Amino acid sequence: MDKPDQSAGVPTGAPSIRNDLVAGFLVFLIALPLCLGIAMASGFPPVAGIITAVIGGVVATWIGSATLTIKGPAAGLIVIALGAVTELGNGNGSVGYRRALATIVVAAVLQIGFALARAGALGDFFPSSVVHGMLAAIGIIICSKQVHVALGVTPEAKEPLHLLLEIPRSLGRLNPEIAIIGGASLAILFLFPVVSKRVPVLKKIPAPLFVLALAVPLAHVFDLEHEHTYTFSINHHDYKIGPNFLVNLPGNLLAAVTTPDFTAVLSGTSLKYIVMFALVGSIESLLSAKAVDALDPEKRRSNLDKDLLATGVGNLVAGLIGGLPMISEIVRSSANIGYGARSKLSNFFHGLFLLLFVAFLPGLIHRIPLAALAAMLIYTGTRLASPHEFVKTFRVGREQLLVFVSTTVVTIATDLLVGVAAGIVIKMVMHVVNGAPIKSLFRPDIEERSLGDRVVLRIRHAAVFSNYLSIKGRLVKHEAKHVVVDFDHARLVDHTVMEKLHELRGEYERSGRVLEVIGLDRHRSLSEHPLAARRKIALERAGSTP
C-alpha cells in the first residue's frame, strides 16, 4: 500500500485518488441498503435516504473539513424522523412527510447558525453517559420496530414498549418465506465478524453485500415480484406475499423530489422536532467527527464548526428536495478508513456512485427485500444497545450506569428530549450530592498563574460536564508549551471532565506540548476505571453524603 499523503488537504497524487475511489465504492455498497432501510424505518420514501447520502457526498464534501467522514442518514435520527412524520401527519403519511421536511429545513438553518456562532464545542457539553444512554434507547426502539418487518408481520402496537411486548406474538404469526430472508440476513451479519477474523480477506468485502447476495436471489425464488398466496408445508397455513415486501422506488430521480410543507411549521409539535433535529443531529455529528479524527491514521483534526456548517447546508438542501437529515456517520466513516481512504474525495465518490446507481439502475434496488434491510437495522440497533455498552458504563462507575439507564428508560417511555433532559438532571443532582456547590455547576472557579512557558490553572469547588466548556476555553486560549490543571482544591471531578482532558492531552502531545493533570492524590476514585469520577476524601471524613 502507498504511504499516506501527509498534507492536511486533499492529496493530489494518483495513488490517493485511486485509494479514495476504491474506498468510496466499497462504502457505497454499505450505504446503499442502509440508506434505504433508514429511510423506510423513518417513515420516509426509500429514495429519501439515497437523496441525503448523495447530497452528503456530492455537496457537503466541499464545505466541511472532516477529512475522512462519510455524511448521510443515520440510524440515530430514525426515532425523531418517524415521530415527526407520525405526529405531524395525524395518520396521513404523505402530509407528515412533507411537514417533517419543513422541520428539517428550519433545523438546518439553526445548525448553520450554530456553526457561525462557533458552537462546535457543543459536542463537549453533554455527559458521555447521557449520550450513550440516548443511543442505547434509539437502538432498542429501532429493534422494537424492525423485528416485525423482518418477520413479515404488521404489528398492532405503535409505541416502543408495546412493540417489544408484541414480538412473541409476531413470532407466532410470522410469514415463513419473509422470515427466512430476515433470519438468514441476520445470521450473516452476526456471524460475519467471527468468520472474517479467521478469513482475513473477507474484511475487504462489506457484510451488507453478502446479505444482498443471498436476500435478492431468495426474493426471486419466492417470487416476491408477484402477489400470490402460498401454503407452508410444516403448518399447512396459507400466507400472502408480493411486491409490498420489496423496496419501492419512483421511476426516476426527478419524480422523487418532494418539497416541504411549511403550513404547520410554527406549531408546538413542529417546534419540538425542529429542536430535536437541530440538537441531536448536531451532537451526533460532532461526536462522530471527533471519533473519526481519532481513527485517522494521519491524526488530522477537523474544524468542528466548519463541519457543522457542512452538515447544516447539506440538511438544508436535503430538506428542500425530500431527503432525510444527515450527520457525519461513524459506521460508514470507520469503514471508509478501513478501506484505505486518504481524503474527503472518498465521501464524494461514495455519493457519486449512489447517484449513478439510482439514476441508471433503479430496477435492481426494487429487487431488495424489506426483510433484509430490517435485518441490517436490527444489527445496527443491537450494536447501539449492546450489553457491552451497559457493562462498559458500569465499569466507569455505578453512578454512570444510573444516568445511562435512566436516560435509556425515559427516552423509550417518552421521547429523546425528555430522556436527555432527565439524564442531565439526574447527573447534576448526583454532583450536588457528591459535594459540588450549586453555584459551581455552570461557572467554575479558576485561579490562573503563568510561569514562563508554564501555565497553571487551579480549579476550585467542582469540575463537571456542565462547566467543562469554560475550563476548556481557558485551556485552549494559552499557547504555552506546558499547561497544568490542578484539582487539589476541587471537591469533585466528574468522568466527563476526566475523559475530555484525556482526549485533550493526546491533542497536546501531537502538537509537541504538554497537558499535565495534578492534585488528585486526595481524591477517591468512584471506580477502578482510570477515567472514573473523583471525589475529595476530606469531604467524606467530614461526614458528607457519599
N, C-alpha and C positions, 0 to 999 in steps of 0.2 A: 504494500500500500504506500502511496506517496506521502511524503512528510507534510504535515499540516501547514498551511499558509499562516504566517504569524501576524498578518495585518488585521486590524480591528474592523476594517470594512469588508466589502465583498471581494474575495480573491478573484483575480482576473485570468489566472492561468488555466489552460485547457484541462489539466488534471482535476482542478477544483470544480469546474463546470460539469465534467463527466461524473464526478462523485455526487454532486448535487442533483444531477439528472437521475441517476440510479436511485438515490435516497428518496427523491421526490416521487418517483414511480412506485417504489415499494410502499411509501406512506399512503399514496393514492389508493393502493389495493386495500389498506387497512381502513382508510377514511370512507371509501365508497359505501360499504354496508353499514358502518357506524352512523354516518350522516343520515342515511335513510331510516335506520332504526330510531335514532334520537328524535328525528322529526315526527315520526308516527307516534312515538310514545308521548310527544309533547302536544299532540292534537293538531299538528300542522300537516299539510300535504307532504309526502315523502320528498318531493323535489326541493322543498324549502331548506332542508339540511344541505343539499348539494349547492344551492344558491349561496348559502352562507360560507361554505368552505371555499367556493370559487372566489368570492369577494375577499375572504381572509387571505387567500394566496395571491391573487392577481392584483388586488388593490392595496390591502393593508400592509403587505410586504414592504412597500416602498416608503411607508410613513414611520413605522416602528423601528426601534433599534435592537430589539431582541433577536439576536443573530440566528439562533437555531430553533426558535419556537415555531410550532405549527398552529395557525389560527383557524378556528372553525367551531361548529356547535359542540357542546359538551353535555355529558350526562348530568352534571351538577346543576344545570339550569332546567332540566326536564320538569321538575316539580313546579317551578314558577311558571313556565310557559303553559303547561297543561292547566294549572289553576287559573291563569289569565283567560285562556280560551273558554274554559268551563263557566267561570263566573261572569265574564263579560258577555258571553253569548246567551246566557239564560236558557241553555238547551239547544240553541242553534249554533252548530259548529262553524258554519261559514261566517256568520256575524261575529262570533267570538274570535275567530282567526284574524279578521280584519281589524277588530278593535284591539286585539293583542299586539298587532303590528304597530298601531299608533302608540301604545305604551313603550314599545321597543325604541321607536324614533325619539320620543321625548327623553327616555332614559339615556339614549346615545348622546343627546345634547348635553345632559348632565355629566356624562363621562368625559366629554370634550372639555366641559367647564372644570371638572376635577383636574384634568391633565394641565390645563392652562394655569390653574391655581397651584400647580405642583403638589398634587395630593397623592403622588406615587407612594409616599410614605404610609398611606392608609393601610397597606399590607402589613405594617409592623404594629398596628394598634390592637388588632383582635388577638386574644389569647389562643394559643395553638389548640388547647383542649376544647374550646368552643368551636373553632373551625373544623376540627376533626369530628366532633360530635355532630355538627351540621351535615358534614359529608356522609357520615355513617347513616344518619336519618334518611338522606337522599338515596343512599344505596338500598336501604330496606324498602323505601317507598317504590323505587324502580322495580325491585324484585316482586313486591306485592302485586304489581300490575302486570308484569311481563310473564310471570309463570303461567297465567291463564291463557295468554296468547300462544305460548309455546305448547300448550296442551290442546289448542284448538277449541277453547271454550270461552263463551261470553259470560262473565260473572254478573251476578245481580248487584253486588255491592259496589260502592263508589269510593268510599273512604279507605285509606291505607290499612287501618286496624281491621276493618271488616273484610277487606280483600285478603289479608293474611289468614283470617279465620275461615275464609271460604276456600282456601287451597285444598283441604281434604275433600271437599265436595266436588271440586273441579277434577281432582284425580279420579274420582269415581265416575265422572261424566266425560272423560277425555275422548277426543277424536283420535283413534289409533294411528292413522296414517300421518296426521299432523304431529302427534306426539312422538312418533318415530323420528321425524325430521328434527323436531326440537330437542329430543333426548340425545340423538346422535351428534347434533351440533354442540350441545353442552359437553358431552363426553370428550369430543375433540379439544375443546377449549381448556378443559380442566386437565386433560392428560398431556397436552402439548408441551407444557413446561417441563414435565418429568421426562418425556421421551426425548426432547431436544437436548437435555443435558447429556444423554447417552449417545445421541447422534448430533454432534455439534453443527453439521451442515444445515440442519433444519432451522437453526436460529436465523438464517438468512431469508427464510420464507415466512411471510406473515401468517399467523394461525387462522385469521378470518378467511384467507384464501383456501385453506384446506376445508373449512366449513362450507364455503360456496361450492367447492369442487364435489362435495358429497350432496349438499342440500339441493342444488339445481337439478342434477340428474334424478334424485329421488322425486322431486316435484314432477318431472317428466314421466317417470314410471307410474306415479299415482294419478297422472293426467289432471293436474290441478288447473290446467288451461280451460277445461270444460266442466261446466256444472253437472254433477251427477250424484247418484246415491250408490253406495257400496255396502256389502254385508261383511262384517268382520267374522272370520271363521271360528274364533275362540268363543265368543259370547252370542254369535248369531244375531247381533243387533245391526240395524241399518244406520248409516251415517251420511250426512250430506257433505259434499266437498266441491270446490270450484275456484274460479279466479279471485274471489274475495279473500282467499288465503295467500295471494301473491301481491307483490308491490304493484301499485297502480300509478303510472306516470302520464302526464299530458303528452300529446303528440310532438310538441316542440317546446323549446325554452321560452319563447315569447308568450305562449299560452299559459306558462307557469307564473308569469309576472302578475302579482296582485298588489293593489295599492291599499294603504291603511285607511281605516275609517276613524276620523277624529271626533265624531259626534259625542262620544261618551268619555273623552279623554280627561275631562275635569271632574269626573265622578269620583267618589271616595274609593271605589274598587279600583279604578284605573290608577289613581294616585298611589295606592298601596303597591300595585305591581310595578309602577314606574320606579318607586324607591327600591323594591326588591331587585329588579333587573339591574339598576344602576349600582347599588351597593354590593350585592352578592356577586354579580358579574365582574365588577372591578376587583373585589377582593380575591376571587378565584383566579382571575387573570394575572394579578400581580404576584400572588403566591406561586403560581405555575411558572411565570417568567423567572422568578428567583430560583426556583428548584431546577429549572433547565440551565440557568447560569452555572449552578453548582456542578452540573454534569458535563458542561462544555470542556472538552479536552484542552482547549487553549485558554480556559479560565477568563474569557471575556465577560465584562459586566454590562448589563443592559441599562439604558436610561429608562427607568420605570415610568417617568412622566411622559416620555415620548412614546413608549409602548402603550400606555393607557390612551394616549391620543389616537394611536392607530386603531385600537380596539373601538373607541368611540366613533371614529369616522367610518370604520367597517360596519358597525352596528347601524349607523345612520343610513348608509346605502342599503344594507340588507333589509332593514325595516321598511324602507320606501318601496322595495320591489317584491316583498313577500318572503323574506328569509328569516331564519331563527337568529337569536342573539349569538354572538361569538365571544370566545375568550382565547387566551393563549392556552392550548390544551396540553396537559402534561403527558398523557399516554402516547399520543402520536408524536409529541416532541421528543420524548425519550427514545422512541423507535427511530425517529429521524437521525438522532445522534448515533444510535447503534448501527444504522445502515451506512454510516460514514459521511454524513452531510458536513460541509465545510462552511457554508454561508447561508444567508437568507434566500438565495436562489432556490434552495430545495423547497421552501414553502411556496414560492412562486410556481415551480414546476408541478408540485402536488395539486395546486389549484387549477393549473392549465390542463393537466391530464383529466381532472374531473370535468372540466368544461367541455373538452373534446369528446369524452366518453358519453356524456349526457346528450350532447348535440348530435352525435352521429350514430350512437348505439343504444338508444333508449329501450329498444326491444329486449336486449339482454338483461337490463335491470328488471323488467317486468317478470322475468322468469325466477326471480329470487323469492323464496317462500318467506312469509312474515315470521314463521316459527323460527327460522334460522336467525333473523335479525333480533327476535326476542331473546334467543339464547345468548347472543353477544351482549345484550344489555343486562341480562341476568348475571352473566360473568362479570361485567363491569360493576354491577351493584354489589355482588358478593366481595369484590376487592375493596370497595369503599367501606363496606360494613363488616369486614373480615374480623373474626375473633382475635386475630393477631393484633388489630388496632386497639381492642379493649385491653389486651394483656400488656401491650407496649405502654399504653397510657397509665395502667395500674403501676407499672414498674417505675414510672416517673414520680408517682405519688398517689396515695389514696384520694387526696383532695382533688387531684386532676381527674381521676376516674369519676368522682361525683359530678363534677362540672360536665365532663364528657357525656355521661349517661343522662344527666338532666337535660342537656341540650338536645340529645337524640330523642328522648321520650316526648318532650314538649313539642318539638318540631313535628314528629309523627302525629301527635294528638291535635295540633293546631296548625301552625304554618311556620315558614322559615323565620320571618321577622320576630315572631313571638318566641320561638325556640332560641334564637341567637340572643335576644334581649334577656331571656330567663337565664341563660348560661352566664352572661356578663354580670347580671345582678347577683347571682349565687357566688360568682368568683369574687366580687367586691365585698360581699358580706363576709366571706371567709377571710379576706385580707384584714378587715376590721377586727374580726375575732382573733386573728393571729397577731394583733398588735399594731397594725398600720393606722395612724391617725387619719380621720376622715379628710381633713384639710390637705393631706399629702397625696391623696389618691390621684389627683389630676395635676397637682403642681409640686414637683419635687423641690426639696431644699438642697441646693447645690452650692458648695463653697469651692472656689477655684483658686489655684496657685500656679504660677509659672516660674520654672527654674531653668532658664536657658532653653535647651531643646526638650525639656521635660515639663509636661503639664499634669497636674494632679487635680482630679475632680473628687471632692469628698461629698458623698451623698448621705444626707441625714433622713431619719424617720422611715421612709419606705421607697423602694424601687420596684414598681409593679407595672403590669402591662399598660394601665391607663395613663401613666406618666412617662412611659418609656420614650415616646416621641420627643419630649422635652429633653430627656437625658441624651438621646441620640443627636438632637440638634446641637447641644453643647459640645458633643464629641467631634462631630464632623466639621465644625467651624474651625477647629485647630489643625494646623499643618505641622505640628511638632512631630519629631521623629519618635518620641516616646510619650505615650499618654497613659496615665494611671487612673483607674477608677477605684476609689477607696470606700468600702462599705462598712467600715468599722463602727460608724455611728448610725447605721441603718437598722431599724428593728426587724425589717422584713425585706427579703429579695425574692421575688417570685420566679417560677420556672420560665415564664416568657422572657423576662429580662436576662436570665442566665443563658437561655437559648439564643437570644438575639445578640448578646455580647460575644458568645462563642462564634457565631457567624461573622460578626464584625471583626473579631480577632483574625480570622482567616483572611479577610479582605486587607487588613493592615499588613499582614505578613507578605501577601502577594505584592504589595506596593513598597516593600522594604522598610516598613515601620513596625512599631511595637505597641500593642494594646495590652496593658497589664491590669489584672483584677486582684485587689488585695483586701484585707480587712474582714475576711470571712472565718477567721480562726475561732471567734467567739460565737459563731452561729451553728445551730443544729440543722443538719440536712433532714428534710422530711421523708426522704427515702435514700436508698443506696445509689440511685442514679446520679451520674456526675453532674447533671444539669438540673437536679431537683431544687425546689424552693428552699430557702434558708431562713431560719427564724432565730433571733437573738437569744442566746442561752440565758442571759441575765434576766430577761423578762419572765422566763419560766420559773426561775428561782424566786422571783419576787411574787409568784402566785398568779401570774396572768393565765388566762384561759388558753389551754394548749390547742 
